[in-house]
Every structure is written in C-alpha cells, then in structure tokens.
C-alpha cells in the first residue's frame, strides 16, 4: 500500500490480540522466576554469582521508607491525570510536567531506602567515582596516565567503577567538585536530574522524526520507568540522560543540533566503552530523519571526532583503555560469574528495569514493522491505529529494534555479566518506544504493572549501584 502525503498512510497497524500479550507476559514472569530460583540455588551451592538476589545485584531486605507514600502518590497521579495530559496538553507544558514527575518518581524511589543510604551516600563508597575525586589535582596528568592505573592489584589502581570506564565519567564528577558541587548529595542530584531528562529527549526525538502521536503515547512509560530505581542514584542514570540527549539532537533539523548531538555522543564514548553500541541507535535516527540525512551525518561525525581528538591529544587512547578494561574485568568477579547463567538471566534483570510492558510492546512493534514492510510502507510513513493515533513505520519500530540488537550484542559479548539493570538503562528507554503500539484501552493497566514492578523491587530488595 502506497503512503500518502499525510503524516502517515491511511492504513491500520496490526492490532494483535491481548491474548498474545498475556502469553508474552507469562513468559516474562516465568523467566524472572526461573532466574531467581536458579540464582538462589547457585548461591546456596557457593557458585560465584556475587549477587545475593540474582538476577539483580541486590540483597533481599523487605522495608518501607518515607519515600514510599510519595512514590505511590506520583504513580497515582501519572495513572490518573497524567495519561489524559499526555494526550491533550500543550507540548512544552507536557514535557515540563513529565520531567518534574520523573524527577519526583526517581527521588521518591531513592528515599524509600532513606536519605543517607538511598541518596546522599549512594555514590560515596570506595568503588565509586567520588572516591577518586580528591586525588585528581592535575587533570591533564590524570588523563595522560589513566590507562596505567586500570589494571587491578597495583599500588595506585583505580577503584572499580573508575577503572571500568573511560576517564570521561571521572571527569564529570571532578568538574562538579571544581564548581562547588562536590560530595554525595550534589553528585546524586545531578544523576537524577540528568537521568530524568529522557522524558524530554526521547519524545523530542520521536516528534522530530515525524512520530508526534507516538511521543505522547510513550511519555507516561518513560515517567514511570522501573529503572528509575537505579537512576536514583547511580552514574548510569547520568549516562542515560547524556546518550538520550545526543540522539535527540541528532534527530532535530538543522546542522547545529546534529553537531551538538555528535559532541554528546562522542563524550558518551568516554563515559562507557559499551556505548560504542549506541552507534546502532545513531544510525537508526539518521536513517529515519525526514530530510538532511547526509548533512546530519557529517555534522554529527564532526562533533564526535572533536571529542575523540581532544581525549587522544590529552593522552588517553580509547582502544588502549578498552583492551586493559577487558583484562581488568576478568581480574575481578567476572572471572567467577558463570556465563551460562548470566547470558539469559541478564534478560530477566532487563525486564525488571524496563518493566513487564517490554515484551508485549516489542512483540507488537515487530509485528507492526513486519506488516508495514509487507504493505510496502517506506520508513517514515505509517498508519493510524484503532484509537486514531498516528504511528510511523520507522521510529516506533526501528528504534526499539536497534536498542534490542545493541542489548543482544552486549549480552552475548560476555562483558555484561550481572548488574545490567543499571548498565543497560541507556538502551531500555529506547526499547520502551515500542509502547506506542499498545492499544489505548490497555495503557493504564500496563502503567500500573510498571509502577508495581518498581515499587516491588524497591521495597523487597536493597539495591546496590
């Protein structure tokens, strides 16, 4: 079927059946339960999972906190007025309200564990970046000598998180300290504020790619992201916000925005080695742009190159760092953590971070994409669903599929064994773009499941960043 000149072709998305959604939900529940049971058995046998509540890096500790009523209140507001607002509010007001709701949701979940343990001291343990900040008195010297301190068991080896990432991550916290925002509270707050910005970046990207209705449909799921348990507060929340902003700028028209997006995505490569896989999402965004793809590619590449040249000139070579990080990785727990368990249990952890909606939403997105291809709909065109919302054949299919491929590659690599509930957050928020394909009549139920997952994880387990 040929696309029209309207924002979408006048065809319907494959509706699927709620029975199939429930079947996928059952498979998800079985996978999480199996991962928990097998994890408990392996821990009881003394196998080195190093995760007491596998598949999550956490310990079992049912508890309540003064963040509990606040989290319930935020969830109730989103489930009530929030879903109506997403459909009818002005664009700027909607994004502002969504961002504030996301910040409130993340902070409330963090404070379930208390002010100190859940927030103020979350980033202060020896393994974290803040432990190294006081020792960085000469930034150029730190960059030039960074790789020499990656391997473990040396007199000046970096702490776990610092050694496991390029120096950009440490630079962020050193920079905060230099401008008077040192300490655990400021660092945690920055992680929350930047991490919550995905509720702006992802919808902006979708709207720029011609999927304005989908942006509104996805927004409540970004606000009630179960992964907010780890956004508040871990550096991975900060990383998630940076990656999402870079991709959104890459989608926006003009040359300045893509160049800025390239700068952010280039810097993201120096926040985590794993963000080389973000390139799949970047290519998807460029392919989906309605116009100016080549110009955006050149501008984005230029921005990325500027960052790479700057770090290399300062003495840090990304590839050398990556090679040494792989060696450091197997100097620690990764040498004992069994690949045969984590290669599938990681998926269970991702489901707890992205929420139970992930499987059904992806099923519908893939089915819709297959239907679009079968109907001859080109990328960027689309259909109207039964609720009259416009869905495009490109963004709501290609972006979550690209994120899924990136996650699969990370999983199979063997360099992501455990703790992926926070490590894969930058991809999880793009996986949730698939929720645009859910029937409007089921949205509140799925959102309730999302909120319930976050509350259950946060109140039954003591999570560790």
N, C-alpha and C positions, 0 to 999 in steps of 0.2 A: 504494500500500500504506500502510495507516494505521500510525502509530507507536504503540508500546505504552507502558505506564507504566514500563518498564525504562529504564536509561540510554540504550539505543539500540534501534531497531526490529530485529526478528529477520529482517533481510534481508542479503544479501551485497553487498559493493561490487563494481562492475565490475572484474574481475580484469585485463583487458587481456592482452596477450601480451608475453613477454620479447622477441619478435622486434620488436615496435613500439618497445620501449625501446631496443633496439640500433640501430634505424633513427634514432631521435631522437639517440642518442649520436653516430652517424655524421654527422648534420647539424651537431651542435655542433662536432665535430672539424674538419669542413670549413670552418665559419665562422671558427674560430680560426686555422686555417692560412691561409685566404684573407686575413683581416685582417693577419696577419703578413707575408705575401708582398706584398700591395698596400702595406702600410705601409713595407716595405723599399724597394720601387720608388719610392714617393713621396719618401721621404727621400733616395734616391740622386739624384732629379731636383731636389732642393732645395726641395720643397714644405714649407711651414711647419707640419709636424705637431708639432714640439717634443716628440717622444717617440721616442728612438732605437730602442726596442724595441716600437714600436707593434704592437698596440693598448694595451700597458701603458706607463705613464710610468716608464721604466726604461732601463738600458743593458745590453747583452749582456756578461756577465762571469762565466763559469763559475768557481765557487770552492767551497771547503769551509770549515768553521769548527768551533770546539769545541762549537757548539750542534748540529752535525749528529748525533752519536750520541745526544744527549739527545732530539732531535726524533723520531728513529727509534724510540727506546725508548718514548716516550709514545704514539706511533702504534700500536706493537705491543701495548701494554697495553690501549688502548681497543679495538683489534680483537679482542683475546683476552678477558680477564676483563671488560672494560668493557661489551661488548654483553650478556653474561649478567647483569651487575649491573643494567643498565638495566631488565631485565625483572623482577628478583626483589628488589632491595634495598629497604629502608625508604625512604620518601620523603625525609625530612630527610637521611639519610646519603647517599642518591643525589645530591641536589642539592649537598651539600658536596663529595663526591668529584668530581663533574662540574666544579664551579667550580675546584677545585685542579688538575684535569687540564687545563682550558682555560688557566689561568694558566701552567702548565708548558709546554704546547704553544706558546703565544704567545711566551714568553720564549726557549724553545729556538730557534724560528724566527728571532727577532730576533738571537740570538747567533751564528747562522751567519755573519752579517756582522761579528762581532767586538763586543767590549764598547763601544768608543767609537763606531764608525760605525753599528753596528746598534742601539745602545740609548742610551748616555749622551749622545751628541751629536746624536741624531736630531732633536731639537726645538730645537736652538740656532742653525741658520743664519739669515741675515738675513731671509729670507722668512717665518720662523715667528713665533709669538706671543711667545715668550720674549725676542726681540729688543726688543720694545716695553715689557716689564715694568719695567725700571729707570726709564723715563721717566714712568711713571704715579705721580705723587706726590700727586695730588689726584683721587680717584675721581669725585666729583660734577662737577668741571670736565671730566674726560675724557669722561664721558657726555654732558654738555651740548654739548661741542664735537666729538663723534665724527664726525658727518656732514661737518663742514667739512674733514676730513682724508682722506676716502675717495678722492677723485679723485687720479690719479697726476700726477707731474711738479711737485708743489708742494714748497716747502721743508720742510714737515713732514708730507708724505703718509705714511699708514700703510704698513707693509710688506705684501706681497702677501696673506698669509693673514688678517691683521688687517683689512685693507681689504675683503676679500671676504666678511666675516661680520659679523653684528651684534656689539655690544660684549660680549655675554654670554660669548663664547668667551675674549676677553682677560681679562674679569673673573675667570674660573676660575683662570687662571694667576697673575694678580695676587693673588688670595686665597690661593693656595698659597704664594706668596712671603711674604705678610704673616704667615702662621702658621709660618714657618720651613722651608717645603718648596720653597724656590727652587732653580733650577738644572735642568739637563737630566735628571739621574738621577731626581729626585723626580717631575718632570713626566711622564717616560716611564713610570715605575712606576704612577702614578695612571691614565694612559691604559690601561695593560694591565689593572690591577685592575678598573677600571670597565667596560672593554670586555668582559672575560671574564664579567661578571655576566649577560650574555644567557643563559648556561647555567642561570641561576636564573629570570630574568624570563620568558622565553618559555614554559618548562614550567609555571610558576606560572599564567600567563595561560591556557594551554590547560586546565589542571586546573580553574581557576575557571569556565571556560566549558563544563565537562562533558566534556572530552576527556582524561581522565587516562591512558588507554592510549596515546593519540597522543603525549602529553607524553613518556612513556617511550621511545616509538619514535623520536622526533625528537632526543632528547638527545644521542646519540653523534655525530650530524651537526653539532650546534652545537659540540661539543667540538673536533672535527677540521675546523673551518671553514677552508678555504684562505685566506679573507680575514684570518685571524689574521696573515698576513704583513704586513698594513698596520695591524692593531690595535696591533701592537708595533713601532714606537710612533708613532702619529700622533693628532692631536686627534680624528680621525674615529672612532677606537676609543672614546674618551670619549663622543662624541656618540651612538654606537650604544648604549652602555650606558644613557645617560640616557633616550633615546627608548623603549627596551625596558622599562625600569622604569616609566616613565609609563604605557605601555599596559597593563602587567601590573596596576598599581594600579587602573586604570580598570575592569579585569575583576573585581576582588575585591569580594566582597559588602560591604555597609555604605555609609555616606556619607563617612566619614573617608578611607578608601582612595581612592575616586574623586576626592575633593577634592585629596588629595596627588598623585594622578596628573595632575590638571589643572594643578597647580603645576609639576610636572616638564615636562609637555608645553608649558606656557606658556613656561617657561625655554628649552626646546628651540628655540622660535621665535626666541629671541635668541642661539642658538648658530649657527644656519644659516638663511638665508632659504628654502632649499629644503624646510625641514621643514613648511612650510605643507601639503605633500603628505601629511604624516603624518596629517592630518585624515581622509584616506580610511581609514586603519587604525583610527583612533579611532572613527569611525562604525561600522566593521565590528565592533569589540569591543563597543560599546554595543548594537548590534543583536543580538549573539549572547548577551548576558547572559541567564541563565535567568529573572531577576527584577530588579525595581528599575531598569529602564532609564531612566525619566524622572528619578528621583531621582539616579541616577549622572550623567546628562547635566547636570542643574542643578549638582550638586556639582563636576563636572569643569569646567564652564564658569566657575563662580565662581573656582575655583583659577587657571584660565588668565587670567581678567580681572584678578585681583590682580597677576599678573606684568606684564601689559600696562600697567596703570595706573601701576605703580611705575616702569617704564622711561620711560614718557611723561612722568610728573611730574618725573623726573630730567633730562629734556631731550632724550632720544633718541626720535625718532618713526620707527617701524619702516618705514612706507611711504616716507618720505623716504630712509632708508638704502637700501632696495631699489632705488629709482629711480636713485640715484647709483652703486650697485654694478653695475647693468646697464651704465651708462656706463663705469665703471672696467674692467669685464670686456672691453669692446671697445677699451680703450686698450692692452691687452696682447696676449698670444699668441692670444687668441680671435679677434682680427680676421683672423689669417692661417690659423688652423686650419680646414680645409675641412669644412663641414657635411656635404657629400656623402659623405665618408669616415667621419666620426665618428658619424653618425647610426645606422650599422649596426655599425661597429667597436666602439662602446661596449658593444654586447650581447656581443661576444666578450670584452671585458675583464670584464664582469659574470660571464660563465661561468667565467673563471679565478678570480674571487674567491669565487663561490658554489659552484663545483665542477661536475664533469660530471654529477652526480646531478640538477642543477636541471631540465634539460629533461624527462627521463623522469618525474621526480616531479610536475612541473607537468602533464604530459600525463595522468597517472593521476588527479591531483586534479580536473582539469577534467572528465575522463570520469566520475569518481565523482559530481561535482556534477550533471552532466547526467543521470546515471542516477537520482540522488536526486530531482531535480525531476520527471523522468518518472514516478517511482513515487509522487509525491505526498508525499514526506517533507518535513516542515517543518524550518526551520532549528533546530538544537539537537537534533534527533533524528538517527538514523543507522543503522548496520548493523554486523554483525560480519564481519570478513574471514575468509579461509580458515584463517588461523592462530588464529582465535578472538579476536583483538583487537577491541575496540570502537572504531569510528571514527564520528565525528559528521558529519552533513551540513553543519554550519556551520563550525566553526573550521578544520578541515583543508582546506577548500575556499575559504571566503570570505576568510580572512586572507592566504593567498598570492596569491589573485586581486587583492585590494586592493593588495598590495605591487607586483604586476606592473603594475597600472594606474598607480600612482604613478611607477614607473620609466619607463614608456612616456611619461607626460606630461613628465617631466624630460628625457627623451631628445629628444622632438620639439620641446621649447622652444628648443633651440639654446643653452641656457645650461649645458649639460653636455657640453662637447666635450673628451674625454680626462680621465684621472685618476679615472674613475668607479669603478675597482676599490676605491678607499677611500671616495669620496664617497657611493656607494650602499650601503655596508655596513649602515646602519640599516634598509634595506629587504631586503637579502639574507638576513638572519637570519629574517625572516618568510616569505620565499619558501621557505626550507627546511622550513617547517611541512608542506609538501606531501609530504615524505619519509615521513610517516606512512602513505601509501598504497602504499609499496613492499612487495612480498612479503618475508616474514621470511627466506626462503631466499636472497635476493639481497643482504641488507643488508651483510654483511661485504665482498662484492665492491665494492659501491658505496662503502663507507667506505674501502676500500683505494684506490679511484680518487681519493677526496677527499684522502687523505693524500699520495698520489703527486703530485697536482697541486700541492699546497702545497710539497712538497719540491723538485719540478722547478723551479717558478718561483723559489724562494728560492735555489737552487743554480746555476741557469743565468743569472739576471738579477741586476743590482744595482738593487733597487727604491728609489724615492725617495718620501718622504711629501709 
